[in-house]
Amino acid sequence: MYVDGFVLAVPKKNIAAYRRVARKAGKIWIEYGALEYKECVGEDLDIKGVLTFPKGIKVKKGETVVFSWISYKSRAHRDKINAKVMADPRLAKMPHPMPFDHTRMMYGGFKPIVDL
């Protein structure tokens, strides 16, 4: 298993538009073989005593956090799927600008160390 993780600041007024884009993108990832594609909007984000996602990504007034992940069989599997997804012409048809500031997106690839 391998997981790509994402954290984004999305204007609350753009959540519906973000959902539409994410659903289209997710279908492409799944079509090419991703095992799982999840997009989650922040709900319980005001936790005392820890660095919260809103503080970590420095959300602005009127924004919320979206936490997302895509899972794959392996890192090599991820690389093959992402190459196909990035070459897919349907991605070029996605809205521009996107309904979030992509320069503030946090991203990384992760190898699970516990998988129950």
C-alpha positions as CSV (number, residue, x, y, z in Angstrom):
1,M,0.0,0.0,0.0
2,Y,1.1,3.6,-0.7
3,V,-0.8,6.8,0.0
4,D,-0.7,10.3,-1.4
5,G,-1.9,12.8,1.1
6,F,-3.1,16.4,0.6
7,V,-4.2,19.3,2.9
8,L,-5.7,22.4,1.3
9,A,-7.3,25.6,2.3
10,V,-10.5,26.1,0.4
11,P,-12.9,29.1,0.6
12,K,-16.1,27.9,2.2
13,K,-18.0,29.5,-0.7
14,N,-16.1,27.3,-3.1
15,I,-16.8,23.9,-1.4
16,A,-19.5,22.9,-3.9
17,A,-17.3,23.8,-6.8
18,Y,-14.4,22.0,-5.2
19,R,-16.5,18.9,-4.7
20,R,-17.5,18.9,-8.4
21,V,-13.8,19.1,-9.5
22,A,-12.8,16.5,-7.0
23,R,-15.5,14.0,-8.1
24,K,-14.4,14.4,-11.7
25,A,-10.7,14.0,-10.8
26,G,-11.4,11.1,-8.5
27,K,-13.2,9.2,-11.2
28,I,-10.1,9.5,-13.4
29,W,-7.7,8.3,-10.7
30,I,-10.0,5.3,-10.0
31,E,-10.4,4.5,-13.7
32,Y,-6.6,4.2,-13.9
33,G,-6.3,1.9,-10.9
34,A,-6.1,3.9,-7.7
35,L,-7.5,1.8,-4.9
36,E,-9.2,4.6,-3.0
37,Y,-9.9,8.4,-3.5
38,K,-11.2,10.4,-0.6
39,E,-11.9,14.1,-0.1
40,C,-12.9,15.3,3.4
41,V,-14.0,18.8,4.5
42,G,-13.0,20.0,8.0
43,E,-15.7,19.7,10.6
44,D,-14.0,19.3,14.1
45,L,-10.9,21.6,13.7
46,D,-10.8,23.6,16.9
47,I,-8.7,21.3,19.2
48,K,-6.8,22.6,22.1
49,G,-3.2,21.6,22.8
50,V,-2.1,20.5,19.3
51,L,-1.2,22.2,16.1
52,T,-4.4,22.1,14.2
53,F,-4.8,21.9,10.4
54,P,-6.2,25.4,10.2
55,K,-3.1,26.8,12.0
56,G,-0.7,24.6,10.1
57,I,-2.0,25.6,6.7
58,K,-2.8,29.2,7.9
59,V,-6.4,29.3,6.8
60,K,-7.8,32.8,6.2
61,K,-11.1,34.1,7.2
62,G,-13.9,32.4,5.2
63,E,-11.7,29.3,4.4
64,T,-11.8,25.7,5.7
65,V,-9.5,22.7,5.4
66,V,-9.9,19.8,3.0
67,F,-8.0,16.7,3.8
68,S,-7.6,14.1,1.0
69,W,-5.9,10.9,0.2
70,I,-5.4,8.5,-2.7
71,S,-4.3,5.0,-2.0
72,Y,-2.4,2.6,-4.3
73,K,-0.8,-0.9,-4.3
74,S,2.7,0.6,-4.1
75,R,4.8,3.7,-4.9
76,A,5.6,2.2,-8.4
77,H,1.8,1.7,-8.9
78,R,1.2,5.3,-7.8
79,D,3.9,6.6,-10.3
80,K,2.3,4.6,-13.2
81,I,-1.2,5.8,-12.4
82,N,-0.2,9.4,-11.9
83,A,1.6,9.5,-15.2
84,K,-1.6,8.3,-16.9
85,V,-3.7,10.7,-15.0
86,M,-1.5,13.7,-15.8
87,A,-1.5,12.8,-19.5
88,D,-5.3,12.5,-19.5
89,P,-7.0,15.3,-21.6
90,R,-9.9,15.5,-19.1
91,L,-7.6,17.1,-16.6
92,A,-7.0,20.0,-19.0
93,K,-10.7,20.6,-19.0
94,M,-10.9,21.2,-15.3
95,P,-11.8,24.7,-14.2
96,H,-9.1,27.4,-14.3
97,P,-8.5,28.9,-11.8
98,M,-9.2,26.0,-9.4
99,P,-11.6,26.7,-6.5
100,F,-8.6,26.8,-4.1
101,D,-5.1,28.3,-4.0
102,H,-2.9,25.4,-5.2
103,T,0.2,27.2,-4.0
104,R,-0.9,26.6,-0.4
105,M,-1.6,22.9,-0.9
106,M,0.4,20.5,1.3
107,Y,1.3,17.2,-0.4
108,G,3.3,14.1,0.2
109,G,3.6,10.4,-0.5
110,F,3.5,8.0,2.4
111,K,4.4,4.4,3.1
112,P,2.1,3.0,5.8
113,I,3.8,1.6,8.9
114,V,0.5,0.3,10.5
115,D,-2.3,-1.0,8.4
116,L,-5.0,-2.7,10.4
